[in-house]
Amino acid sequence: MSSIRVHVTAREIMDSAVVKMDTIMARYRFTDPKIRETAAGFVNRYRRNPNTPARGGGSLGHSVGMEVHDVRNPSPTLEPGYVFTIEPQMTTPDGELSVRLEDMILMTENGYENMSAFVPVEIADIERLMAQPGFGAHALKLKTGKPR
């Protein structure tokens, strides 16, 4: 998120993010080799790929507009008013564990606004929210009282 800037390409954002992720990876003391391998694979997906120079590595996310998955940004750079998701996903090679965080970003004149910043991401915060009335099974009932 700290690499997102207005008037730059998605590729430039990913290149900046990879440098930051490499620094974190070099300093972090992993206790589980499978998690280290998974994290390294995650970072590598965002590196430039010489086999696809026009696009590079992984995807930053997708456009949001009249449809949830709109066509790509009509501009080569992220300009004010553009709305897109940033949705990194990390999955262990065996598929045993998978985590995806998705945020909706609005580009502004001075940078960006994270329109989903109010959504909790820490386990304790999520559990506290889910324990509130109206969430969980209660939120999934139709007017007939039958679960969806």
N, CA, C and O atoms as a GROMACS GRO file, in nm:
protein
  592
    1MET      N    1   0.084  -0.120   0.000
    1MET     CA    2   0.000   0.000   0.000
    1MET      C    3   0.088   0.126   0.000
    1MET      O    4   0.053   0.226  -0.062
    2SER      N    5   0.200   0.120   0.069
    2SER     CA    6   0.286   0.238   0.078
    2SER      C    7   0.355   0.270  -0.054
    2SER      O    8   0.418   0.374  -0.067
    3SER      N    9   0.344   0.182  -0.153
    3SER     CA   10   0.404   0.208  -0.284
    3SER      C   11   0.306   0.272  -0.382
    3SER      O   12   0.347   0.315  -0.490
    4ILE      N   13   0.179   0.279  -0.346
    4ILE     CA   14   0.078   0.335  -0.438
    4ILE      C   15   0.096   0.486  -0.447
    4ILE      O   16   0.097   0.557  -0.347
    5ARG      N   17   0.109   0.533  -0.572
    5ARG     CA   18   0.123   0.677  -0.598
    5ARG      C   19   0.043   0.713  -0.722
    5ARG      O   20   0.024   0.631  -0.812
    6VAL      N   21  -0.003   0.836  -0.725
    6VAL     CA   22  -0.077   0.885  -0.840
    6VAL      C   23   0.021   0.916  -0.954
    6VAL      O   24   0.136   0.951  -0.929
    7HIS      N   25  -0.025   0.904  -1.077
    7HIS     CA   26   0.051   0.934  -1.199
    7HIS      C   27   0.164   0.835  -1.228
    7HIS      O   28   0.256   0.868  -1.303
    8VAL      N   29   0.160   0.715  -1.172
    8VAL     CA   30   0.259   0.612  -1.204
    8VAL      C   31   0.186   0.488  -1.255
    8VAL      O   32   0.064   0.476  -1.239
    9THR      N   33   0.260   0.398  -1.315
    9THR     CA   34   0.200   0.275  -1.367
    9THR      C   35   0.188   0.171  -1.255
    9THR      O   36   0.257   0.180  -1.153
   10ALA      N   37   0.102   0.074  -1.277
   10ALA     CA   38   0.090  -0.037  -1.183
   10ALA      C   39   0.223  -0.111  -1.173
   10ALA      O   40   0.261  -0.156  -1.066
   11ARG      N   41   0.294  -0.122  -1.285
   11ARG     CA   42   0.425  -0.190  -1.284
   11ARG      C   43   0.523  -0.117  -1.193
   11ARG      O   44   0.597  -0.182  -1.119
   12GLU      N   45   0.525   0.016  -1.196
   12GLU     CA   46   0.614   0.093  -1.108
   12GLU      C   47   0.580   0.070  -0.961
   12GLU      O   48   0.669   0.062  -0.876
   13ILE      N   49   0.451   0.059  -0.931
   13ILE     CA   50   0.408   0.032  -0.793
   13ILE      C   51   0.457  -0.106  -0.750
   13ILE      O   52   0.508  -0.123  -0.639
   14MET      N   53   0.441  -0.205  -0.837
   14MET     CA   54   0.484  -0.340  -0.803
   14MET      C   55   0.637  -0.347  -0.788
   14MET      O   56   0.686  -0.416  -0.699
   15ASP      N   57   0.711  -0.278  -0.874
   15ASP     CA   58   0.857  -0.276  -0.862
   15ASP      C   59   0.900  -0.217  -0.728
   15ASP      O   60   0.990  -0.269  -0.663
   16SER      N   61   0.836  -0.108  -0.688
   16SER     CA   62   0.866  -0.046  -0.559
   16SER      C   63   0.832  -0.139  -0.444
   16SER      O   64   0.908  -0.150  -0.347
   17ALA      N   65   0.718  -0.207  -0.454
   17ALA     CA   66   0.675  -0.299  -0.349
   17ALA      C   67   0.770  -0.417  -0.335
   17ALA      O   68   0.797  -0.461  -0.224
   18VAL      N   69   0.822  -0.468  -0.446
   18VAL     CA   70   0.915  -0.582  -0.441
   18VAL      C   71   1.041  -0.545  -0.363
   18VAL      O   72   1.090  -0.625  -0.285
   19VAL      N   73   1.093  -0.424  -0.384
   19VAL     CA   74   1.212  -0.380  -0.310
   19VAL      C   75   1.182  -0.381  -0.160
   19VAL      O   76   1.264  -0.428  -0.080
   20LYS      N   77   1.066  -0.331  -0.121
   20LYS     CA   78   1.028  -0.329   0.021
   20LYS      C   79   1.008  -0.470   0.074
   20LYS      O   80   1.050  -0.501   0.186
   21MET      N   81   0.944  -0.557  -0.005
   21MET     CA   82   0.921  -0.694   0.040
   21MET      C   83   1.053  -0.770   0.052
   21MET      O   84   1.068  -0.852   0.143
   22ASP      N   85   1.148  -0.745  -0.039
   22ASP     CA   86   1.279  -0.811  -0.029
   22ASP      C   87   1.349  -0.772   0.101
   22ASP      O   88   1.411  -0.857   0.165
   23THR      N   89   1.339  -0.646   0.141
   23THR     CA   90   1.399  -0.600   0.266
   23THR      C   91   1.336  -0.671   0.385
   23THR      O   92   1.406  -0.715   0.476
   24ILE      N   93   1.205  -0.683   0.385
   24ILE     CA   94   1.134  -0.752   0.494
   24ILE      C   95   1.173  -0.899   0.497
   24ILE      O   96   1.200  -0.954   0.604
   25MET      N   97   1.177  -0.963   0.380
   25MET     CA   98   1.211  -1.106   0.373
   25MET      C   99   1.353  -1.130   0.426
   25MET      O  100   1.376  -1.229   0.496
   26ALA      N  101   1.446  -1.041   0.396
   26ALA     CA  102   1.585  -1.060   0.440
   26ALA      C  103   1.598  -1.049   0.592
   26ALA      O  104   1.684  -1.113   0.652
   27ARG      N  105   1.512  -0.970   0.654
   27ARG     CA  106   1.522  -0.950   0.799
   27ARG      C  107   1.434  -1.044   0.881
   27ARG      O  108   1.463  -1.069   0.998
   28TYR      N  109   1.330  -1.098   0.822
   28TYR     CA  110   1.234  -1.177   0.898
   28TYR      C  111   1.290  -1.315   0.931
   28TYR      O  112   1.349  -1.380   0.844
   29ARG      N  113   1.273  -1.357   1.054
   29ARG     CA  114   1.319  -1.490   1.098
   29ARG      C  115   1.202  -1.588   1.091
   29ARG      O  116   1.120  -1.596   1.182
   30PHE      N  117   1.196  -1.662   0.983
   30PHE     CA  118   1.091  -1.762   0.964
   30PHE      C  119   1.123  -1.884   1.050
   30PHE      O  120   1.238  -1.926   1.059
   31THR      N  121   1.021  -1.940   1.114
   31THR     CA  122   1.039  -2.061   1.193
   31THR      C  123   0.988  -2.184   1.120
   31THR      O  124   1.014  -2.297   1.162
   32ASP      N  125   0.916  -2.163   1.010
   32ASP     CA  126   0.860  -2.273   0.933
   32ASP      C  127   0.907  -2.259   0.787
   32ASP      O  128   0.874  -2.161   0.721
   33PRO      N  129   0.984  -2.357   0.737
   33PRO     CA  130   1.034  -2.349   0.599
   33PRO      C  131   0.922  -2.338   0.495
   33PRO      O  132   0.939  -2.272   0.392
   34LYS      N  133   0.807  -2.402   0.520
   34LYS     CA  134   0.696  -2.396   0.425
   34LYS      C  135   0.641  -2.253   0.414
   34LYS      O  136   0.607  -2.207   0.305
   35ILE      N  137   0.634  -2.184   0.527
   35ILE     CA  138   0.585  -2.045   0.524
   35ILE      C  139   0.687  -1.956   0.456
   35ILE      O  140   0.649  -1.865   0.382
   36ARG      N  141   0.816  -1.979   0.480
   36ARG     CA  142   0.920  -1.900   0.413
   36ARG      C  143   0.912  -1.919   0.262
   36ARG      O  144   0.919  -1.822   0.186
   37GLU      N  145   0.897  -2.044   0.217
   37GLU     CA  146   0.886  -2.074   0.075
   37GLU      C  147   0.762  -2.006   0.015
   37GLU      O  148   0.766  -1.952  -0.095
   38THR      N  149   0.652  -2.009   0.089
   38THR     CA  150   0.528  -1.946   0.043
   38THR      C  151   0.546  -1.796   0.030
   38THR      O  152   0.505  -1.736  -0.070
   39ALA      N  153   0.608  -1.734   0.131
   39ALA     CA  154   0.631  -1.588   0.126
   39ALA      C  155   0.724  -1.551   0.012
   39ALA      O  156   0.700  -1.451  -0.057
   40ALA      N  157   0.829  -1.629  -0.010
   40ALA     CA  158   0.922  -1.602  -0.120
   40ALA      C  159   0.850  -1.614  -0.255
   40ALA      O  160   0.871  -1.533  -0.345
   41GLY      N  161   0.765  -1.715  -0.268
   41GLY     CA  162   0.688  -1.730  -0.392
   41GLY      C  163   0.593  -1.614  -0.415
   41GLY      O  164   0.574  -1.569  -0.528
   42PHE      N  165   0.534  -1.565  -0.307
   42PHE     CA  166   0.446  -1.448  -0.316
   42PHE      C  167   0.522  -1.329  -0.372
   42PHE      O  168   0.476  -1.264  -0.465
   43VAL      N  169   0.638  -1.299  -0.315
   43VAL     CA  170   0.718  -1.185  -0.360
   43VAL      C  171   0.760  -1.205  -0.506
   43VAL      O  172   0.753  -1.111  -0.586
   44ASN      N  173   0.802  -1.325  -0.540
   44ASN     CA  174   0.849  -1.351  -0.677
   44ASN      C  175   0.741  -1.330  -0.782
   44ASN      O  176   0.772  -1.296  -0.896
   45ARG      N  177   0.614  -1.351  -0.746
   45ARG     CA  178   0.505  -1.328  -0.842
   45ARG      C  179   0.495  -1.182  -0.885
   45ARG      O  180   0.437  -1.152  -0.990
   46TYR      N  181   0.550  -1.091  -0.806
   46TYR     CA  182   0.540  -0.949  -0.839
   46TYR      C  183   0.667  -0.895  -0.906
   46TYR      O  184   0.674  -0.777  -0.940
   47ARG      N  185   0.766  -0.981  -0.925
   47ARG     CA  186   0.888  -0.938  -0.995
   47ARG      C  187   0.860  -0.926  -1.144
   47ARG      O  188   0.770  -0.990  -1.197
   48ARG      N  189   0.939  -0.843  -1.210
   48ARG     CA  190   0.929  -0.835  -1.356
   48ARG      C  191   0.959  -0.971  -1.415
   48ARG      O  192   1.051  -1.040  -1.372
   49ASN      N  193   0.882  -1.008  -1.515
   49ASN     CA  194   0.901  -1.136  -1.580
   49ASN      C  195   0.955  -1.109  -1.720
   49ASN      O  196   0.885  -1.052  -1.804
   50PRO      N  197   1.080  -1.149  -1.748
   50PRO     CA  198   1.138  -1.119  -1.880
   50PRO      C  199   1.064  -1.185  -1.995
   50PRO      O  200   1.079  -1.144  -2.110
   51ASN      N  201   0.984  -1.288  -1.966
   51ASN     CA  202   0.908  -1.354  -2.073
   51ASN      C  203   0.784  -1.276  -2.112
   51ASN      O  204   0.726  -1.302  -2.218
   52THR      N  205   0.741  -1.181  -2.029
   52THR     CA  206   0.625  -1.098  -2.061
   52THR      C  207   0.659  -0.952  -2.026
   52THR      O  208   0.603  -0.897  -1.931
   53PRO      N  209   0.750  -0.890  -2.102
   53PRO     CA  210   0.798  -0.756  -2.066
   53PRO      C  211   0.691  -0.648  -2.064
   53PRO      O  212   0.705  -0.550  -1.991
   54ALA      N  213   0.587  -0.663  -2.141
   54ALA     CA  214   0.484  -0.558  -2.143
   54ALA      C  215   0.406  -0.554  -2.012
   54ALA      O  216   0.366  -0.447  -1.967
   55ARG      N  217   0.385  -0.669  -1.952
   55ARG     CA  218   0.301  -0.674  -1.833
   55ARG      C  219   0.381  -0.696  -1.707
   55ARG      O  220   0.346  -0.644  -1.601
   56GLY      N  221   0.488  -0.773  -1.715
   56GLY     CA  222   0.567  -0.801  -1.596
   56GLY      C  223   0.511  -0.919  -1.520
   56GLY      O  224   0.452  -1.009  -1.580
   57GLY      N  225   0.528  -0.918  -1.388
   57GLY     CA  226   0.490  -1.030  -1.303
   57GLY      C  227   0.343  -1.034  -1.271
   57GLY      O  228   0.259  -1.029  -1.361
   58GLY      N  229   0.310  -1.043  -1.141
   58GLY     CA  230   0.172  -1.057  -1.096
   58GLY      C  231   0.087  -0.935  -1.125
   58GLY      O  232   0.133  -0.838  -1.185
   59SER      N  233  -0.034  -0.941  -1.081
   59SER     CA  234  -0.130  -0.834  -1.105
   59SER      C  235  -0.148  -0.751  -0.979
   59SER      O  236  -0.145  -0.804  -0.868
   60LEU      N  237  -0.166  -0.622  -0.996
   60LEU     CA  238  -0.191  -0.533  -0.883
   60LEU      C  239  -0.333  -0.553  -0.831
   60LEU      O  240  -0.356  -0.542  -0.710
   61GLY      N  241  -0.427  -0.581  -0.917
   61GLY     CA  242  -0.567  -0.598  -0.880
   61GLY      C  243  -0.651  -0.584  -1.006
   61GLY      O  244  -0.610  -0.625  -1.114
   62HIS      N  245  -0.770  -0.527  -0.991
   62HIS     CA  246  -0.854  -0.506  -1.108
   62HIS      C  247  -0.933  -0.377  -1.092
   62HIS      O  248  -0.954  -0.327  -0.981
   63SER      N  249  -0.977  -0.325  -1.206
   63SER     CA  250  -1.057  -0.203  -1.208
   63SER      C  251  -1.193  -0.229  -1.145
   63SER      O  252  -1.242  -0.342  -1.145
   64VAL      N  253  -1.254  -0.124  -1.093
   64VAL     CA  254  -1.390  -0.131  -1.039
   64VAL      C  255  -1.466  -0.014  -1.098
   64VAL      O  256  -1.417   0.100  -1.099
   65GLY      N  257  -1.585  -0.041  -1.147
   65GLY     CA  258  -1.666   0.065  -1.205
   65GLY      C  259  -1.810   0.020  -1.214
   65GLY      O  260  -1.869  -0.020  -1.113
   66MET      N  261  -1.867   0.026  -1.332
   66MET     CA  262  -2.005  -0.015  -1.351
   66MET      C  263  -2.021  -0.165  -1.327
   66MET      O  264  -2.127  -0.210  -1.285
   67GLU      N  265  -1.918  -0.240  -1.353
   67GLU     CA  266  -1.913  -0.383  -1.326
   67GLU      C  267  -1.804  -0.407  -1.223
   67GLU      O  268  -1.711  -0.327  -1.213
   68VAL      N  269  -1.814  -0.514  -1.147
   68VAL     CA  270  -1.713  -0.540  -1.045
   68VAL      C  271  -1.575  -0.557  -1.106
   68VAL      O  272  -1.478  -0.499  -1.056
   69HIS      N  273  -1.564  -0.634  -1.214
   69HIS     CA  274  -1.437  -0.654  -1.281
   69HIS      C  275  -1.444  -0.582  -1.417
   69HIS      O  276  -1.463  -0.645  -1.521
   70ASP      N  277  -1.427  -0.452  -1.414
   70ASP     CA  278  -1.432  -0.374  -1.537
   70ASP      C  279  -1.308  -0.399  -1.623
   70ASP      O  280  -1.214  -0.469  -1.583
   71VAL      N  281  -1.312  -0.340  -1.741
   71VAL     CA  282  -1.195  -0.346  -1.828
   71VAL      C  283  -1.078  -0.276  -1.760
   71VAL      O  284  -1.097  -0.203  -1.663
   72ARG      N  285  -0.961  -0.298  -1.810
   72ARG     CA  286  -0.841  -0.237  -1.752
   72ARG      C  287  -0.847  -0.084  -1.757
   72ARG      O  288  -0.925  -0.025  -1.832
   73ASN      N  289  -0.763  -0.023  -1.676
   73ASN     CA  290  -0.752   0.122  -1.670
   73ASN      C  291  -0.729   0.177  -1.811
   73ASN      O  292  -0.639   0.131  -1.881
   74PRO      N  293  -0.810   0.273  -1.855
   74PRO     CA  294  -0.791   0.328  -1.989
   74PRO      C  295  -0.663   0.410  -2.002
   74PRO      O  296  -0.618   0.437  -2.113
   75SER      N  297  -0.605   0.449  -1.890
   75SER     CA  298  -0.481   0.526  -1.889
   75SER      C  299  -0.367   0.433  -1.848
   75SER      O  300  -0.388   0.341  -1.769
   76PRO      N  301  -0.248   0.455  -1.900
   76PRO     CA  302  -0.135   0.370  -1.859
   76PRO      C  303  -0.092   0.395  -1.714
   76PRO      O  304  -0.021   0.314  -1.655
   77THR      N  305  -0.135   0.508  -1.658
   77THR     CA  306  -0.098   0.542  -1.520
   77THR      C  307  -0.223   0.552  -1.433
   77THR      O  308  -0.335   0.563  -1.484
   78LEU      N  309  -0.203   0.550  -1.302
   78LEU     CA  310  -0.314   0.562  -1.208
   78LEU      C  311  -0.343   0.710  -1.186
   78LEU      O  312  -0.264   0.783  -1.127
   79GLU      N  313  -0.458   0.753  -1.235
   79GLU     CA  314  -0.495   0.895  -1.232
   79GLU      C  315  -0.610   0.918  -1.134
   79GLU      O  316  -0.684   0.826  -1.103
   80PRO      N  317  -0.625   1.043  -1.086
   80PRO     CA  318  -0.734   1.074  -0.993
   80PRO      C  319  -0.870   1.030  -1.049
   80PRO      O  320  -0.901   1.050  -1.166
   81GLY      N  321  -0.949   0.968  -0.961
   81GLY     CA  322  -1.082   0.919  -0.998
   81GLY      C  323  -1.084   0.771  -1.033
   81GLY      O  324  -1.191   0.710  -1.035
   82TYR      N  325  -0.969   0.713  -1.060
   82TYR     CA  326  -0.962   0.571  -1.094
   82TYR      C  327  -0.982   0.488  -0.967
   82TYR      O  328  -0.921   0.516  -0.864
   83VAL      N  329  -1.067   0.387  -0.975
   83VAL     CA  330  -1.095   0.299  -0.862
   83VAL      C  331  -1.052   0.157  -0.901
   83VAL      O  332  -1.087   0.108  -1.008
   84PHE      N  333  -0.977   0.094  -0.812
   84PHE     CA  334  -0.931  -0.043  -0.839
   84PHE      C  335  -0.912  -0.116  -0.707
   84PHE      O  336  -0.911  -0.056  -0.599
   85THR      N  337  -0.898  -0.247  -0.719
   85THR     CA  338  -0.868  -0.326  -0.600
   85THR      C  339  -0.720  -0.356  -0.597
   85THR      O  340  -0.653  -0.362  -0.700
   86ILE      N  341  -0.671  -0.376  -0.477
   86ILE     CA  342  -0.538  -0.433  -0.459
   86ILE      C  343  -0.564  -0.555  -0.371
   86ILE      O  344  -0.617  -0.542  -0.261
   87GLU      N  345  -0.527  -0.672  -0.420
   87GLU     CA  346  -0.570  -0.795  -0.352
   87GLU      C  347  -0.461  -0.901  -0.352
   87GLU      O  348  -0.470  -1.000  -0.424
   88PRO      N  349  -0.359  -0.880  -0.271
   88PRO     CA  350  -0.254  -0.982  -0.263
   88PRO      C  351  -0.308  -1.111  -0.202
   88PRO      O  352  -0.389  -1.109  -0.109
   89GLN      N  353  -0.263  -1.222  -0.256
   89GLN     CA  354  -0.303  -1.354  -0.204
   89GLN      C  355  -0.178  -1.439  -0.188
   89GLN      O  356  -0.092  -1.442  -0.276
   90MET      N  357  -0.169  -1.506  -0.076
   90MET     CA  358  -0.057  -1.595  -0.050
   90MET      C  359  -0.113  -1.732  -0.012
   90MET      O  360  -0.192  -1.744   0.081
   91THR      N  361  -0.072  -1.836  -0.086
   91THR     CA  362  -0.121  -1.971  -0.064
   91THR      C  363  -0.003  -2.066  -0.058
   91THR      O  364   0.088  -2.059  -0.141
   92THR      N  365  -0.003  -2.156   0.042
   92THR     CA  366   0.104  -2.255   0.050
   92THR      C  367   0.096  -2.346  -0.071
   92THR      O  368  -0.012  -2.369  -0.125
   93PRO      N  369   0.211  -2.400  -0.116
   93PRO     CA  370   0.211  -2.484  -0.236
   93PRO      C  371   0.115  -2.603  -0.228
   93PRO      O  372   0.061  -2.645  -0.330
   94ASP      N  373   0.093  -2.656  -0.108
   94ASP     CA  374   0.001  -2.768  -0.094
   94ASP      C  375  -0.144  -2.724  -0.081
   94ASP      O  376  -0.234  -2.808  -0.072
   95GLY      N  377  -0.169  -2.594  -0.080
   95GLY     CA  378  -0.305  -2.542  -0.069
   95GLY      C  379  -0.363  -2.551   0.071
   95GLY      O  380  -0.482  -2.523   0.091
   96GLU      N  381  -0.282  -2.588   0.168
   96GLU     CA  382  -0.329  -2.606   0.306
   96GLU      C  383  -0.370  -2.473   0.371
   96GLU      O  384  -0.461  -2.470   0.454
   97LEU      N  385  -0.303  -2.366   0.333
   97LEU     CA  386  -0.330  -2.235   0.393
   97LEU      C  387  -0.332  -2.130   0.285
   97LEU      O  388  -0.243  -2.126   0.199
   98SER      N  389  -0.432  -2.043   0.287
   98SER     CA  390  -0.442  -1.936   0.189
   98SER      C  391  -0.496  -1.811   0.257
   98SER      O  392  -0.591  -1.818   0.335
   99VAL      N  393  -0.436  -1.698   0.225
   99VAL     CA  394  -0.479  -1.570   0.281
   99VAL      C  395  -0.487  -1.469   0.167
   99VAL      O  396  -0.395  -1.459   0.086
  100ARG      N  397  -0.597  -1.396   0.161
  100ARG     CA  398  -0.612  -1.288   0.062
  100ARG      C  399  -0.670  -1.168   0.134
  100ARG      O  400  -0.769  -1.178   0.206
  101LEU      N  401  -0.606  -1.054   0.114
  101LEU     CA  402  -0.658  -0.928   0.166
  101LEU      C  403  -0.693  -0.842   0.046
  101LEU      O  404  -0.611  -0.824  -0.045
  102GLU      N  405  -0.814  -0.789   0.045
  102GLU     CA  406  -0.856  -0.708  -0.069
  102GLU      C  407  -0.900  -0.571  -0.020
  102GLU      O  408  -0.984  -0.560   0.069
  103ASP      N  409  -0.842  -0.469  -0.080
  103ASP     CA  410  -0.881  -0.332  -0.049
  103ASP      C  411  -0.927  -0.263  -0.176
  103ASP      O  412  -0.882  -0.296  -0.285
  104MET      N  413  -1.018  -0.168  -0.160
  104MET     CA  414  -1.066  -0.089  -0.273
  104MET      C  415  -1.002   0.050  -0.263
  104MET      O  416  -1.016   0.120  -0.163
  105ILE      N  417  -0.931   0.087  -0.369
  105ILE     CA  418  -0.851   0.209  -0.371
  105ILE      C  419  -0.911   0.310  -0.467
  105ILE      O  420  -0.946   0.277  -0.580
  106LEU      N  421  -0.922   0.435  -0.422
  106LEU     CA  422  -0.962   0.547  -0.506
  106LEU      C  423  -0.841   0.637  -0.522
  106LEU      O  424  -0.788   0.688  -0.424
  107MET      N  425  -0.797   0.657  -0.645
  107MET     CA  426  -0.685   0.748  -0.668
  107MET      C  427  -0.734   0.892  -0.654
  107MET      O  428  -0.840   0.928  -0.706
  108THR      N  429  -0.656   0.974  -0.584
  108THR     CA  430  -0.689   1.114  -0.562
  108THR      C  431  -0.579   1.202  -0.620
  108THR      O  432  -0.476   1.151  -0.666
  109GLU      N  433  -0.598   1.332  -0.617
  109GLU     CA  434  -0.496   1.426  -0.666
  109GLU      C  435  -0.364   1.410  -0.592
  109GLU      O  436  -0.258   1.430  -0.650
  110ASN      N  437  -0.371   1.376  -0.463
  110ASN     CA  438  -0.251   1.371  -0.380
  110ASN      C  439  -0.204   1.230  -0.346
  110ASN      O  440  -0.110   1.214  -0.268
  111GLY      N  441  -0.266   1.130  -0.402
  111GLY     CA  442  -0.228   0.992  -0.371
  111GLY      C  443  -0.346   0.899  -0.385
  111GLY      O  444  -0.394   0.875  -0.496
  112TYR      N  445  -0.394   0.846  -0.272
  112TYR     CA  446  -0.507   0.754  -0.279
  112TYR      C  447  -0.584   0.755  -0.147
  112TYR      O  448  -0.535   0.799  -0.044
  113GLU      N  449  -0.706   0.704  -0.156
  113GLU     CA  450  -0.789   0.680  -0.038
  113GLU      C  451  -0.823   0.532  -0.037
  113GLU      O  452  -0.872   0.478  -0.136
  114ASN      N  453  -0.798   0.467   0.076
  114ASN     CA  454  -0.835   0.326   0.090
  114ASN      C  455  -0.980   0.323   0.138
  114ASN      O  456  -1.007   0.346   0.256
  115MET      N  457  -1.072   0.294   0.048
  115MET     CA  458  -1.214   0.298   0.081
  115MET      C  459  -1.259   0.180   0.166
  115MET      O  460  -1.372   0.179   0.214
  116SER      N  461  -1.174   0.082   0.186
  116SER     CA  462  -1.209  -0.031   0.271
  116SER      C  463  -1.122  -0.036   0.398
  116SER      O  464  -1.112  -0.140   0.462
  117ALA      N  465  -1.061   0.075   0.432
  117ALA     CA  466  -0.971   0.079   0.548
  117ALA      C  467  -1.042   0.048   0.680
  117ALA      O  468  -0.979   0.007   0.777
  118PHE      N  469  -1.175   0.067   0.683
  118PHE     CA  470  -1.251   0.041   0.806
  118PHE      C  471  -1.269  -0.108   0.835
  118PHE      O  472  -1.308  -0.145   0.946
  119VAL      N  473  -1.243  -0.193   0.737
  119VAL     CA  474  -1.263  -0.337   0.754
  119VAL      C  475  -1.147  -0.394   0.837
  119VAL      O  476  -1.031  -0.372   0.803
  120PRO      N  477  -1.178  -0.466   0.944
  120PRO     CA  478  -1.071  -0.521   1.029
  120PRO      C  479  -0.993  -0.632   0.957
  120PRO      O  480  -1.049  -0.706   0.876
  121VAL      N  481  -0.864  -0.641   0.988
  121VAL     CA  482  -0.782  -0.748   0.931
  121VAL      C  483  -0.714  -0.833   1.039
  121VAL      O  484  -0.668  -0.943   1.010
  122GLU      N  485  -0.709  -0.784   1.161
  122GLU     CA  486  -0.649  -0.862   1.270
  122GLU      C  487  -0.751  -0.964   1.321
  122GLU      O  488  -0.870  -0.933   1.330
  123ILE      N  489  -0.705  -1.084   1.356
  123ILE     CA  490  -0.794  -1.192   1.398
  123ILE      C  491  -0.885  -1.150   1.513
  123ILE      O  492  -1.006  -1.174   1.508
  124ALA      N  493  -0.830  -1.089   1.616
  124ALA     CA  494  -0.910  -1.049   1.732
  124ALA      C  495  -1.018  -0.949   1.692
  124ALA      O  496  -1.130  -0.955   1.743
  125ASP      N  497  -0.984  -0.856   1.603
  125ASP     CA  498  -1.082  -0.757   1.558
  125ASP      C  499  -1.193  -0.821   1.476
  125ASP      O  500  -1.310  -0.784   1.489
  126ILE      N  501  -1.158  -0.916   1.391
  126ILE     CA  502  -1.257  -0.986   1.310
  126ILE      C  503  -1.351  -1.067   1.400
  126ILE      O  504  -1.473  -1.064   1.382
  127GLU      N  505  -1.294  -1.138   1.496
  127GLU     CA  506  -1.377  -1.218   1.587
  127GLU      C  507  -1.470  -1.130   1.669
  127GLU      O  508  -1.585  -1.167   1.693
  128ARG      N  509  -1.422  -1.014   1.712
  128ARG     CA  510  -1.506  -0.921   1.789
  128ARG      C  511  -1.622  -0.871   1.701
  128ARG      O  512  -1.736  -0.861   1.748
  129LEU      N  513  -1.593  -0.839   1.576
  129LEU     CA  514  -1.697  -0.793   1.484
  129LEU      C  515  -1.798  -0.904   1.456
  129LEU      O  516  -1.919  -0.879   1.457
  130MET      N  517  -1.751  -1.026   1.432
  130MET     CA  518  -1.841  -1.137   1.401
  130MET      C  519  -1.930  -1.175   1.520
  130MET      O  520  -2.036  -1.233   1.500
  131ALA      N  521  -1.887  -1.141   1.641
  131ALA     CA  522  -1.967  -1.173   1.760
  131ALA      C  523  -2.082  -1.075   1.780
  131ALA      O  524  -2.170  -1.099   1.862
  132GLN      N  525  -2.082  -0.965   1.707
  132GLN     CA  526  -2.189  -0.865   1.722
  132GLN      C  527  -2.319  -0.916   1.661
  132GLN      O  528  -2.318  -0.991   1.563
  133PRO      N  529  -2.432  -0.874   1.718
  133PRO     CA  530  -2.562  -0.912   1.661
  133PRO      C  531  -2.571  -0.865   1.516
  133PRO      O  532  -2.527  -0.756   1.482
  134GLY      N  533  -2.628  -0.948   1.433
  134GLY     CA  534  -2.646  -0.912   1.292
  134GLY      C  535  -2.542  -0.975   1.201
  134GLY      O  536  -2.556  -0.971   1.079
  135PHE      N  537  -2.438  -1.032   1.258
  135PHE     CA  538  -2.336  -1.098   1.178
  135PHE      C  539  -2.350  -1.249   1.189
  135PHE      O  540  -2.430  -1.298   1.270
  136GLY      N  541  -2.276  -1.321   1.110
  136GLY     CA  542  -2.280  -1.467   1.116
  136GLY      C  543  -2.411  -1.521   1.064
  136GLY      O  544  -2.461  -1.475   0.962
  137ALA      N  545  -2.467  -1.619   1.133
  137ALA     CA  546  -2.588  -1.687   1.089
  137ALA      C  547  -2.706  -1.592   1.078
  137ALA      O  548  -2.790  -1.609   0.990
  138HIS      N  549  -2.715  -1.492   1.166
  138HIS     CA  550  -2.826  -1.398   1.163
  138HIS      C  551  -2.828  -1.317   1.034
  138HIS      O  552  -2.935  -1.286   0.982
  139ALA      N  553  -2.710  -1.284   0.981
  139ALA     CA  554  -2.703  -1.203   0.860
  139ALA      C  555  -2.741  -1.283   0.736
  139ALA      O  556  -2.770  -1.224   0.632
  140LEU      N  557  -2.741  -1.415   0.744
  140LEU     CA  558  -2.766  -1.498   0.627
  140LEU      C  559  -2.911  -1.544   0.615
  140LEU      O  560  -2.942  -1.621   0.524
  141LYS      N  561  -2.999  -1.501   0.704
  141LYS     CA  562  -3.138  -1.544   0.699
  141LYS      C  563  -3.221  -1.451   0.611
  141LYS      O  564  -3.207  -1.329   0.616
  142LEU      N  565  -3.306  -1.512   0.532
  142LEU     CA  566  -3.400  -1.436   0.451
  142LEU      C  567  -3.519  -1.398   0.538
  142LEU      O  568  -3.528  -1.440   0.653
  143LYS      N  569  -3.610  -1.321   0.484
  143LYS     CA  570  -3.731  -1.283   0.560
  143LYS      C  571  -3.812  -1.404   0.602
  143LYS      O  572  -3.886  -1.399   0.700
  144THR      N  573  -3.798  -1.512   0.529
  144THR     CA  574  -3.872  -1.635   0.564
  144THR      C  575  -3.808  -1.707   0.682
  144THR      O  576  -3.867  -1.799   0.739
  145GLY      N  577  -3.689  -1.663   0.720
  145GLY     CA  578  -3.618  -1.727   0.830
  145GLY      C  579  -3.531  -1.842   0.787
  145GLY      O  580  -3.460  -1.901   0.869
  146LYS      N  581  -3.536  -1.876   0.657
  146LYS     CA  582  -3.453  -1.986   0.606
  146LYS      C  583  -3.313  -1.932   0.570
  146LYS      O  584  -3.301  -1.821   0.518
  147PRO      N  585  -3.208  -2.009   0.598
  147PRO     CA  586  -3.073  -1.966   0.560
  147PRO      C  587  -3.062  -1.955   0.408
  147PRO      O  588  -3.130  -2.027   0.336
  148ARG      N  589  -2.977  -1.867   0.361
  148ARG     CA  590  -2.952  -1.852   0.218
  148ARG      C  591  -2.878  -1.970   0.164
  148ARG      O  592  -2.848  -1.975   0.045
   0.00000   0.00000   0.00000
